[in-house]
């Protein structure tokens, strides 16, 4: 019994030392983190000052070129988005797949592939507007207007 109590007494200080060791390591790492944070902020300030200096030294022609490049990049982005949107609208009209689902696809090829899979899985045909300009009514697929609902109500009410 005496041996067991000495063994447990010897283990307790080791456990306490290990716990304090972790706390010390945590505080040490926290100090390193603060140092790196300060260095990063100083580097960011230096980078901002350098950017301002470069902008001040740019000639008027260089400034105009930078603005033109930015405008061209924005135009290219807008054109690509417009083409993607037009392709999605066209494919939605051709296949009957909701436009909202096609907008998740990256390009026209993936939209076409998705619409084929979607049509196979849901058993939908071409969009009704693409066929004749009129809505095709299939079974209980008919959407009733408020006027139809009210007319049925009034008819049933006065029978």
C-alpha positions in Angstrom: 0.0 0.0 0.0 2.8 2.4 0.8 4.3 1.8 -2.7 1.0 2.7 -4.3 0.7 6.1 -2.5 4.2 7.1 -3.4 3.6 6.2 -7.0 0.4 8.4 -7.2 2.2 11.2 -5.3 5.0 11.1 -7.8 2.6 11.2 -10.8 0.7 14.3 -9.5 3.7 16.7 -9.7 4.5 15.4 -13.2 1.0 16.1 -14.3 1.0 19.6 -12.9 4.4 20.3 -14.5 3.0 19.1 -17.9 -0.1 21.3 -17.5 2.0 24.4 -16.7 4.3 23.5 -19.6 1.4 23.7 -22.0 0.3 27.0 -20.6 3.8 28.4 -21.0 4.0 27.1 -24.5 0.6 28.6 -25.3 1.7 32.0 -23.9 5.0 31.8 -25.8 3.2 31.1 -29.1 0.8 33.9 -28.4 3.7 36.2 -28.0 5.1 35.1 -31.3 1.8 35.6 -32.9 1.6 39.2 -31.6 5.1 39.8 -33.0 4.2 38.6 -36.4 1.0 40.6 -36.3 3.0 43.8 -35.6 5.4 42.9 -38.4 2.6 42.3 -40.9 1.0 45.6 -40.0 4.3 47.4 -40.5 4.8 45.7 -43.8 1.3 46.6 -44.9 1.9 50.3 -44.0 5.1 50.2 -46.0 3.4 48.6 -49.0 0.7 51.2 -48.9 3.3 54.0 -48.8 5.2 52.5 -51.7 2.0 52.2 -53.7 1.2 55.9 -53.1 4.7 56.8 -54.1 4.5 54.9 -57.3 1.1 56.4 -58.1 2.5 59.9 -57.5 5.4 59.2 -59.8 3.3 57.9 -62.6 2.9 60.2 -65.6 -0.5 61.2 -66.8 -0.2 58.8 -69.7 0.5 55.9 -67.4 -2.4 56.7 -65.2 -4.7 56.8 -68.3 -3.3 53.5 -69.5 -4.0 51.9 -66.1 -7.6 53.2 -66.1 -8.1 51.9 -69.7 -6.7 48.5 -68.7 -9.1 48.3 -65.7 -12.0 49.4 -67.9 -11.1 46.8 -70.6 -10.9 44.0 -67.9 -14.3 45.0 -66.5 -15.8 45.1 -70.1 -14.5 41.6 -70.8 -16.0 40.3 -67.5 -19.3 41.9 -68.4 -19.3 40.5 -71.9 -18.5 37.0 -70.6 -21.4 37.2 -68.1 -23.8 38.5 -70.8 -22.8 35.6 -73.1 -23.3 33.1 -70.2 -26.7 34.6 -69.3 -27.8 34.6 -73.0 -26.7 30.9 -73.4 -28.6 30.0 -70.2 -31.8 31.7 -71.4 -31.5 30.0 -74.8 -31.0 26.6 -73.3 -33.8 27.1 -70.8 -36.2 28.0 -73.6 -35.0 25.0 -75.7 -35.1 22.3 -73.0 -37.6 23.5 -70.4 -35.1 23.4 -67.6 -35.6 26.3 -65.2 -33.2 29.2 -65.8 -32.4 29.4 -62.1 -30.9 25.9 -62.2 -28.8 26.7 -65.3 -27.2 29.7 -63.7 -25.2 27.4 -61.4 -23.4 26.0 -64.4 -20.1 27.4 -65.4 -20.3 27.5 -69.2 -22.6 26.6 -72.1 -21.3 23.1 -72.5 -22.0 22.3 -68.9 -25.5 23.9 -69.2 -26.3 21.7 -72.1 -25.1 18.6 -70.4 -27.0 19.4 -67.2 -30.2 20.2 -69.1 -30.0 16.8 -70.8 -29.5 15.0 -67.5 -32.2 17.0 -65.9 -34.7 16.3 -68.7 -33.9 12.6 -68.5 -34.4 12.5 -64.8 -37.5 14.6 -64.6 -39.1 13.4 -67.9 -39.7 16.9 -69.2 -39.9 17.8 -72.8 -39.3 21.0 -74.6 -40.5 24.2 -73.0 -44.1 24.9 -73.8 -43.3 28.5 -74.9 -40.7 27.1 -77.4 -43.3 24.8 -79.1 -46.2 27.0 -79.9 -46.2 30.1 -77.7 -49.0 28.6 -75.6 -48.9 26.6 -72.4 -49.5 22.9 -72.8 -51.8 21.4 -70.2 -51.1 17.9 -69.2 -53.3 16.2 -66.6 -53.2 18.0 -63.3 -50.4 20.3 -64.5 -52.9 23.0 -65.4 -52.4 26.3 -63.5 -55.6 27.9 -62.8 -56.0 31.7 -62.7 -57.7 33.5 -59.8 -60.6 34.2 -62.2 -61.1 30.4 -62.8 -61.0 29.7 -59.1 -63.5 32.4 -58.3 -65.8 31.3 -61.2 -65.8 27.7 -59.8 -66.5 29.0 -56.3 -69.4 31.1 -57.5 -70.8 28.2 -59.6 -70.7 25.8 -56.7 -72.1 28.5 -54.3 -75.2 29.2 -56.3 -76.1 25.6 -57.5 
